[in-house]
Amino acid sequence: MTDHFIKNIEIKDFKCFDNFKAEGFARVNLIGGKNNLGKTAFMEACYVNTNSLSLRTFVWSLHSIKVRREFINLVDECEDGYEHVRVFIEQSNNIFVKTNINTIFFNIEDRAGVKKYFFEFNGDAVEVNVNDFSYDKGRPENSEFIDIFGFSNYEFHRNYSSVQKKDKEKQLDQILKDFDPRIDSFKIIDEIPQCKIGNKYLALTELGDGVRHLVAIVTSLYDSENGYLYVDEVENGIHYTALDNIWNIILKLSKELNVQVFATTHSKECIESFNRVQLKLKDKQSSYFELAKEKSTDKIFMSALSPSQLEYELSHEGKFRGE
């Protein structure tokens, strides 16, 4: 059941990672560390690796993570879509990401005015002349990435379909009611995600960021069954008093649906909540990882803390904070 889980990873020439290795990943993995150490970039490398089973899904993965980073800059731009894709792909020249699941490599060569793309997926090599490359994208299945901007109505609609196909609408309604007792139910009406409060349906955008984030997480878990979910800043919009509820949902649903989860945080309260819930549930397939940098070499490394180690560090004012 867990054969698709990432257990180890090697990253070269991808954003802030020159030669990075880590191992010991579980079903649910929380990544902490100071700002600008590469928490999001680490998840993006995992995302590209697990999704790149073909040229089309490789292009989708690279393009989608770049669009998330450049969202604000792209809103007012009107450049051709394929030109955006080409630029984003070429910015990832020499990317190498190897896990126990997949090995991907991308390189650009320009010889005598002939430019070619070289790809490798799990040992299968592909060579394409840049003039013949279509830049077509194909969304991978069973994989979702929730960024700090949240979901569009289209993404909510798409993922809620997975809830409906599994006849889990009542479970989602109960999760929302536990989070906010005013909420009676959730529906997509006229393609707009809405919650019923009293006798009135309100658009999800009219409610707090916490409700929107919770719906994104739960529907994404259902959409990613037997796959992967990546959540950037998992505490985004969530009051610290509700974090235990969020982690309880993530740990239980990820186990039920066989989803490997990677999440980042900047919050000490989020780390404390994660540890508290994993200990309460006696979940042996959840782990906390801390990204740090060696002062002498500036090399980024990752350390895993067991639940007991994490509990000790938290109770003894350990140096890490997820800040």
C-alpha positions as CSV (number, residue, x, y, z in Angstrom):
1,M,0.0,0.0,0.0
2,T,2.9,2.4,0.7
3,D,5.1,1.4,-2.3
4,H,4.6,4.8,-3.8
5,F,5.8,6.7,-0.8
6,I,9.1,8.7,-1.1
7,K,11.6,7.3,1.4
8,N,14.8,9.1,0.3
9,I,15.7,11.9,-2.1
10,E,18.7,13.4,-3.8
11,I,18.5,16.9,-5.4
12,K,21.1,18.6,-7.6
13,D,21.0,22.0,-9.3
14,F,17.4,22.8,-8.3
15,K,16.9,26.3,-6.8
16,C,18.8,26.5,-3.5
17,F,19.9,22.8,-3.6
18,D,23.3,22.1,-5.1
19,N,23.9,18.6,-3.7
20,F,21.3,17.6,-1.2
21,K,20.3,14.3,0.3
22,A,17.7,13.2,2.9
23,E,15.9,10.0,3.9
24,G,13.5,8.5,6.4
25,F,10.3,10.1,5.1
26,A,7.0,8.8,6.4
27,R,3.3,9.0,5.4
28,V,2.9,12.5,6.9
29,N,6.0,14.8,6.9
30,L,6.2,18.2,8.4
31,I,9.1,20.4,7.3
32,G,10.3,23.3,9.5
33,G,13.3,25.6,9.6
34,K,14.1,29.2,9.3
35,N,13.0,31.4,6.4
36,N,14.8,31.1,3.0
37,L,16.3,27.7,3.6
38,G,14.2,26.0,0.9
39,K,11.2,24.4,2.6
40,T,9.0,25.2,-0.4
41,A,11.7,24.4,-2.9
42,F,12.1,21.0,-1.3
43,M,8.4,20.2,-1.7
44,E,8.6,21.4,-5.3
45,A,11.4,19.0,-6.0
46,C,9.4,16.1,-4.5
47,Y,6.4,17.3,-6.6
48,V,8.3,17.3,-9.9
49,N,9.9,13.9,-9.1
50,T,6.7,12.1,-8.3
51,N,4.7,13.6,-11.1
52,S,7.2,13.3,-14.0
53,L,6.2,10.0,-15.5
54,S,6.1,11.5,-19.0
55,L,7.1,14.6,-20.9
56,R,3.7,16.1,-20.6
57,T,3.5,15.6,-16.8
58,F,7.1,16.8,-16.4
59,V,6.2,20.0,-18.3
60,W,3.0,20.4,-16.2
61,S,4.9,20.1,-12.9
62,L,7.7,22.5,-13.8
63,H,5.2,25.0,-15.2
64,S,2.8,24.8,-12.3
65,I,5.4,25.4,-9.5
66,K,6.8,28.3,-11.4
67,V,3.4,29.8,-11.9
68,R,2.8,29.6,-8.2
69,R,6.0,31.5,-7.5
70,E,5.3,34.1,-10.2
71,F,1.5,34.4,-9.6
72,I,1.6,38.1,-8.7
73,N,3.8,39.0,-11.7
74,L,1.7,36.9,-14.1
75,V,-1.7,38.4,-13.2
76,D,-1.2,41.5,-15.4
77,E,1.0,40.0,-18.1
78,C,-0.4,38.9,-21.5
79,E,2.5,37.0,-22.9
80,D,1.8,33.8,-25.0
81,G,1.2,30.8,-22.7
82,Y,3.7,28.6,-24.5
83,E,6.4,31.3,-24.2
84,H,5.8,31.2,-20.4
85,V,6.2,27.4,-20.4
86,R,9.4,27.6,-22.5
87,V,10.9,30.2,-20.2
88,F,10.0,28.3,-17.0
89,I,11.4,25.0,-18.4
90,E,14.7,26.5,-19.5
91,Q,15.1,28.1,-16.1
92,S,15.2,24.5,-14.7
93,N,18.2,23.5,-16.8
94,N,20.3,20.7,-15.2
95,I,17.7,19.7,-12.7
96,F,18.3,16.3,-11.2
97,V,16.0,14.8,-8.6
98,K,16.3,11.1,-7.6
99,T,14.1,9.2,-5.1
100,N,13.2,5.6,-4.6
101,I,10.2,6.3,-6.8
102,N,11.7,8.0,-9.8
103,T,14.8,9.6,-11.3
104,I,14.5,12.7,-13.4
105,F,17.1,14.7,-15.2
106,F,16.8,17.7,-17.7
107,N,19.5,19.3,-19.6
108,I,19.7,21.8,-22.5
109,E,22.5,21.6,-25.1
110,D,23.2,24.2,-27.8
111,R,25.7,22.9,-30.4
112,A,26.4,24.8,-33.6
113,G,23.1,26.7,-33.3
114,V,21.1,23.5,-32.8
115,K,19.3,23.6,-29.5
116,K,18.1,20.3,-27.9
117,Y,16.3,19.3,-24.7
118,F,17.5,16.1,-23.0
119,F,15.2,14.4,-20.6
120,E,15.5,11.3,-18.4
121,F,12.7,9.6,-16.5
122,N,13.6,6.4,-14.6
123,G,16.3,5.5,-17.1
124,D,14.4,6.3,-20.2
125,A,16.2,9.0,-22.2
126,V,14.3,11.4,-24.5
127,E,16.0,13.8,-26.9
128,V,14.0,16.6,-28.6
129,N,15.0,19.4,-30.9
130,V,13.6,22.6,-29.3
131,N,11.9,23.5,-32.5
132,D,9.9,20.3,-32.4
133,F,9.0,20.5,-28.7
134,S,5.2,21.1,-28.3
135,Y,5.2,22.3,-24.6
136,D,2.0,20.5,-24.1
137,K,1.1,19.9,-20.5
138,G,-0.7,17.0,-18.9
139,R,-2.0,17.2,-15.3
140,P,-0.8,14.2,-13.3
141,E,-3.3,12.1,-11.3
142,N,-3.5,11.7,-7.5
143,S,-1.2,14.6,-6.8
144,E,-2.1,18.1,-5.4
145,F,-0.1,21.1,-4.3
146,I,-1.7,23.7,-2.1
147,D,0.2,27.0,-2.2
148,I,-0.1,30.1,0.0
149,F,-2.5,31.7,-2.4
150,G,-5.1,28.9,-1.9
151,F,-7.4,27.4,-4.5
152,S,-9.4,28.9,-7.3
153,N,-13.1,28.0,-7.7
154,Y,-12.1,25.6,-10.5
155,E,-9.7,23.7,-8.2
156,F,-12.4,23.4,-5.5
157,H,-14.9,22.2,-8.1
158,R,-12.4,19.6,-9.5
159,N,-11.4,18.2,-6.1
160,Y,-15.0,18.2,-4.7
161,S,-15.9,15.9,-7.5
162,S,-13.5,13.3,-5.9
163,V,-15.5,13.7,-2.6
164,Q,-18.7,13.1,-4.5
165,K,-17.4,10.1,-6.4
166,K,-16.6,8.5,-3.0
167,D,-19.9,9.5,-1.5
168,K,-18.1,11.4,1.3
169,E,-20.1,14.7,1.2
170,K,-21.5,14.0,4.7
171,Q,-18.0,13.4,6.1
172,L,-16.8,16.7,4.7
173,D,-19.9,18.5,6.1
174,Q,-19.2,17.0,9.6
175,I,-15.5,18.1,9.4
176,L,-16.6,21.6,8.6
177,K,-19.2,21.6,11.4
178,D,-16.6,20.5,13.9
179,F,-14.3,23.3,12.7
180,D,-17.1,25.9,12.7
181,P,-20.4,24.9,14.3
182,R,-22.3,27.5,12.2
183,I,-21.7,25.5,9.0
184,D,-24.4,23.0,8.1
185,S,-23.1,21.8,4.7
186,F,-20.8,22.5,1.7
187,K,-21.9,22.6,-2.0
188,I,-20.8,23.8,-5.4
189,I,-23.7,26.0,-6.7
190,D,-23.4,27.6,-10.1
191,E,-19.7,26.5,-10.1
192,I,-19.1,28.5,-6.9
193,P,-18.0,26.7,-3.6
194,Q,-20.5,27.7,-0.9
195,C,-21.3,26.8,2.7
196,K,-24.7,26.8,4.2
197,I,-25.0,28.8,7.4
198,G,-28.5,28.9,8.9
199,N,-30.8,29.2,5.9
200,K,-28.4,30.9,3.6
201,Y,-25.5,29.8,1.4
202,L,-22.4,32.0,1.5
203,A,-19.6,31.8,-1.0
204,L,-16.5,30.3,0.4
205,T,-14.7,33.6,-0.2
206,E,-17.1,35.3,2.2
207,L,-15.9,33.0,5.1
208,G,-12.5,33.1,6.8
209,D,-9.3,31.9,5.3
210,G,-9.3,29.0,7.7
211,V,-12.4,27.5,6.3
212,R,-11.1,27.9,2.7
213,H,-7.8,26.2,3.7
214,L,-9.6,23.4,5.4
215,V,-11.8,22.6,2.4
216,A,-8.8,22.7,0.2
217,I,-6.9,20.2,2.4
218,V,-9.8,17.8,2.8
219,T,-10.9,17.7,-0.8
220,S,-7.3,17.4,-1.9
221,L,-6.8,14.4,0.3
222,Y,-9.7,12.7,-1.4
223,D,-8.5,13.7,-4.8
224,S,-5.0,12.4,-4.0
225,E,-6.0,8.9,-2.9
226,N,-3.0,6.5,-3.3
227,G,-0.9,9.6,-4.3
228,Y,0.6,12.7,-2.8
229,L,-0.4,16.0,-1.2
230,Y,1.9,19.0,-0.7
231,V,0.8,21.9,1.5
232,D,2.8,25.0,1.8
233,E,2.4,26.8,5.2
234,V,-0.1,24.3,6.4
235,E,-1.2,26.6,9.3
236,N,-2.2,29.3,6.7
237,G,-5.3,31.1,8.0
238,I,-5.8,28.6,10.8
239,H,-6.1,29.9,14.4
240,Y,-3.7,28.1,16.7
241,T,-6.6,26.7,18.8
242,A,-7.8,24.8,15.7
243,L,-4.5,23.3,14.7
244,D,-5.0,20.0,16.6
245,N,-8.2,19.5,14.7
246,I,-6.4,20.1,11.4
247,W,-3.6,17.6,12.2
248,N,-6.2,15.0,13.4
249,I,-7.9,15.3,10.1
250,I,-4.7,15.1,8.0
251,L,-3.2,12.1,10.0
252,K,-6.5,10.1,9.9
253,L,-7.5,10.8,6.3
254,S,-4.0,10.3,4.9
255,K,-4.0,6.9,6.5
256,E,-7.4,6.0,5.3
257,L,-6.7,7.2,1.7
258,N,-3.1,6.1,1.5
259,V,-1.8,9.6,0.7
260,Q,1.7,10.7,1.4
261,V,1.7,14.3,2.8
262,F,4.5,16.8,2.8
263,A,3.8,20.1,4.6
264,T,5.8,23.2,5.6
265,T,5.3,25.5,8.5
266,H,6.7,28.7,10.0
267,S,4.8,28.3,13.3
268,K,6.1,26.8,16.6
269,E,2.4,26.3,17.6
270,C,1.9,24.2,14.5
271,I,4.9,22.0,15.3
272,E,3.7,21.6,18.9
273,S,0.2,20.7,17.6
274,F,1.6,18.2,15.1
275,N,3.6,16.5,17.8
276,R,0.8,16.5,20.3
277,V,-1.6,14.8,17.8
278,Q,0.8,12.2,16.5
279,L,1.6,11.2,20.0
280,K,-2.1,11.0,20.9
281,L,-2.9,8.9,17.9
282,K,0.2,6.8,18.3
283,D,0.9,7.4,14.6
284,K,4.2,5.8,13.7
285,Q,4.1,7.0,10.1
286,S,4.4,10.7,10.8
287,S,7.7,12.6,11.1
288,Y,9.1,16.1,11.7
289,F,12.1,17.3,9.7
290,E,14.1,20.4,10.3
291,L,16.0,22.2,7.5
292,A,19.2,24.0,8.5
293,K,22.4,25.3,7.0
294,E,26.0,24.6,8.0
295,K,27.7,27.9,9.0
296,S,31.1,26.9,7.6
297,T,29.9,25.7,4.2
298,D,26.4,27.1,3.7
299,K,25.3,23.6,2.8
300,I,21.6,22.8,3.5
301,F,20.9,19.7,5.4
302,M,17.8,18.0,6.9
303,S,17.4,16.4,10.3
304,A,14.6,14.1,11.4
305,L,13.2,14.2,14.9
306,S,11.2,11.3,16.3
307,P,8.1,12.2,18.2
308,S,9.9,11.6,21.5
309,Q,12.8,13.7,20.4
310,L,10.6,16.5,19.2
311,E,8.6,16.5,22.4
312,Y,11.8,16.8,24.4
313,E,13.1,19.7,22.2
314,L,9.8,21.5,22.5
315,S,9.6,21.1,26.2
316,H,13.2,22.1,26.7
317,E,13.1,25.2,24.5
318,G,15.1,23.7,21.6
319,K,16.8,26.0,19.1
320,F,14.5,25.1,16.2
321,R,11.3,27.1,15.8
322,G,10.0,26.6,12.3
323,E,10.4,30.4,12.0
